[in-house]
Amino acid sequence: MPKRFELLVFDWDGTLMDSAAAIIASIQESCRDLGLAVPARERAAHVIGLGLKDALSYAAPELPLEDYGKLAERYRHHYLARDPDIELFPGMREMLARLKQRGYLLAVATGKSRAGLERVLAATELKQYFDSSRCADETHSKPHPAMLQELMQELQIEPEVTLMIGDTAHDLQMALSAGVPALAVSYGAHPRDGLTGFNPLACIDTPQELAPWLEKNG
C-alpha cells in the first residue's frame, strides 16, 4: 500500500516524551525562586513548544528583559533535576523503529535548545531514527513556519507529503503557516479544544492510538 506521507515531523515534549508536567512545574518553581507571580498551570502549559525567550516572556510578563537570564538559569536547574525521571510515552520507541523500517523520513521540530535535544536523543538512544531536526535556538521559534520549511528544503520533500505531529497550538499553527497537514495529540500540553480549531487531520487522545493511526493513514 503506497504511503500518503514521505516525511513525518514530530514535536518532542508532550508528543514523544512525557515531559509536560516537568516543564510546567519547573516554570512555576523558577518564578517562585525569583519572587515572581507563579503562573497557573494553564498559562505555564501554554508556553510548551516555544523557544525559551518567548516562553519566559509569556510565563512571566512582569520580568524585565535583562533578568531573563536569571529565570532561564533557574528553569534549567529545576528541569535538569527532574530530567532523569522523564520517560518516553509508552510505545514511542517501537513506533519510530517501525516507521523507519517502512521507509519514512523522520524529523524533530522542537522548542528545545540544540544542546537539550542532543542530550535527550543520546539518553533515549533515538537519534538513529531521525534524518534531521530543528531547535528553537537555531531558527525561528514556533509557531513561525521556518522549522518545517527548513526541514522540507533540506530533505527535499514537498509540503503535501509532509505531516507535522504535535501536542500544542504552536505546532498546528506552524504547520498551517507552512502549508503542511497536521496530526494533533491531546495527551500532552494543550487541551483538545485548543487543538481542533486548527483543522488537523485528526486528534489523537492517547499515546497508544498514535502508532495505529499512522500505520493506517500515513
Buried (B, 14 or more C-beta within 10 A) or exposed (E): EEEBBBBBBBBBBBBBBBBBBBBBBBBBBBBEBEEBEBBEBEBBBBBBBBBBBBBBBBBBEEBEEEBBEBBBEBBBEBBEEBBEEBEBBEBBBEBBEBBBEEEBBBBBBBBBBBEBBBBBBEEBEBBEBBBBBBBBBBBBBBBBBBBBBBBBEEBEBEBEBBBBBBBBBBBBBBBBBBBBBBBBBBBBBBEEEBBBEBEBEEBBEEBEBBBEBBEEEB
